[in-house]
Amino acid sequence: MPAPGERLLFACVHNAGRSQMAAAFFNQRADPRKAQARSAGTEPAERVHPEVVEAMREVSLDLSAARPQRLTRELAAESSLLVTMGCGEACPYVPGLEREDWPLDDPKGAGLEAVRRIRDEIRLRVDRLITERGWS
């Protein structure tokens, strides 16, 4: 059983797509007493990609007010698990921090159909993670 209040960090390059979707799905589906998620990026964009906001709105999650934030070593160190999505070597290494990589396409500039496929893949991965770790 995980320690109460574990923190996860989903990270990608711009924190404007994949990591925002993952954190939103996680916080919607996981028991908040067991674990909560945040997201960040190595090169944060000005805003969440509009096609990502639209795709998430279709599944009743509103990212219109979400703001990308920079991934720092300190932010990562506050977490028990770092899930990376395409930031590769730019993601910080934090000794003792468990890290998992999800190879997912970047939704930036992709059409809505492509973003929906990425969204659905993220939702499946988040659900699997929550089930495996007992965070439901």
C-alpha positions in Angstrom: 0.0 0.0 0.0 1.5 3.4 -1.0 2.3 6.0 1.7 -0.6 8.5 2.1 -0.3 11.5 -0.1 2.3 10.3 -2.6 3.2 12.9 -5.2 3.7 12.1 -8.9 5.1 14.4 -11.4 4.3 14.1 -15.1 6.9 15.8 -17.3 7.2 16.6 -21.0 9.0 19.3 -23.0 6.5 22.2 -23.1 4.0 21.1 -20.3 1.3 22.1 -22.8 0.0 18.7 -23.8 1.0 15.2 -22.7 1.9 16.0 -19.1 -1.1 18.2 -18.6 -3.5 15.5 -19.9 -1.8 12.9 -17.7 -2.0 14.9 -14.5 -5.7 15.8 -15.2 -6.6 12.2 -15.8 -4.6 11.1 -12.7 -6.2 13.6 -10.4 -9.7 12.8 -11.7 -9.3 9.0 -11.3 -6.9 8.4 -8.3 -7.9 8.5 -4.7 -6.5 11.9 -3.6 -5.7 10.6 -0.1 -3.3 8.1 -1.7 -1.7 10.1 -4.5 -1.8 13.4 -6.4 -0.1 14.5 -9.5 1.4 17.7 -10.9 2.9 18.4 -14.3 5.8 20.4 -15.6 8.0 20.9 -18.7 11.7 21.4 -19.5 10.8 24.3 -21.8 7.4 25.5 -20.7 5.1 27.0 -23.4 3.0 30.1 -22.9 -0.2 28.1 -22.7 -1.7 24.6 -23.1 -2.1 23.8 -26.8 -5.7 24.7 -27.9 -6.2 21.3 -29.5 -5.3 19.6 -26.2 -7.8 21.9 -24.4 -10.5 20.9 -26.9 -9.7 17.1 -26.8 -9.8 17.2 -23.0 -13.1 19.2 -23.0 -14.6 16.3 -24.9 -14.0 14.0 -21.9 -15.2 16.6 -19.4 -11.8 17.8 -18.2 -11.2 21.6 -18.5 -7.6 22.6 -19.1 -8.4 26.1 -20.2 -7.1 27.7 -17.0 -4.0 25.4 -16.7 -0.6 27.1 -17.0 2.6 25.4 -18.0 5.4 25.4 -15.4 9.1 24.8 -15.5 10.4 21.4 -14.4 13.0 22.0 -11.7 15.1 19.6 -9.7 13.3 20.9 -6.6 9.9 20.1 -8.0 11.0 16.6 -9.0 12.6 16.0 -5.6 9.2 16.6 -3.9 7.8 13.7 -5.9 8.0 9.9 -5.4 7.6 9.1 -9.1 8.6 11.1 -12.2 6.8 10.0 -15.4 8.6 11.5 -18.4 7.1 11.9 -21.9 9.6 12.9 -24.4 11.9 15.3 -22.5 14.7 12.7 -22.6 18.0 13.9 -21.3 16.6 17.4 -20.5 14.5 15.8 -17.6 16.4 16.2 -14.4 18.0 13.2 -12.6 17.2 13.1 -9.0 18.9 10.4 -6.9 16.4 8.1 -5.3 13.5 9.3 -7.4 11.7 6.5 -9.3 11.4 7.4 -13.0 9.2 5.9 -15.7 9.2 6.9 -19.3 6.1 6.9 -21.5 7.1 7.2 -25.2 4.2 9.3 -26.6 3.8 11.5 -29.6 3.9 15.2 -29.1 0.4 16.7 -29.7 1.8 20.1 -30.6 0.5 21.1 -34.0 -1.2 17.8 -34.5 -4.8 17.6 -35.7 -7.6 16.9 -33.3 -7.9 13.2 -34.4 -4.2 12.7 -33.5 -4.6 14.5 -30.2 -7.5 12.3 -29.4 -5.4 9.2 -30.0 -2.6 10.6 -27.8 -5.2 11.5 -25.1 -6.7 8.0 -25.1 -3.3 6.4 -24.9 -2.5 8.6 -21.9 -5.8 7.7 -20.2 -5.0 4.0 -20.6 -1.5 4.4 -19.2 -2.8 6.5 -16.2 -5.5 3.9 -15.4 -2.9 1.1 -15.6 -0.5 3.1 -13.3 -3.3 3.8 -10.7 -4.4 0.1 -10.7 -0.8 -1.2 -10.5 0.0 1.1 -7.5 -3.3 0.7 -5.7 -4.1 4.4 -5.9 -7.8 3.9 -6.8 
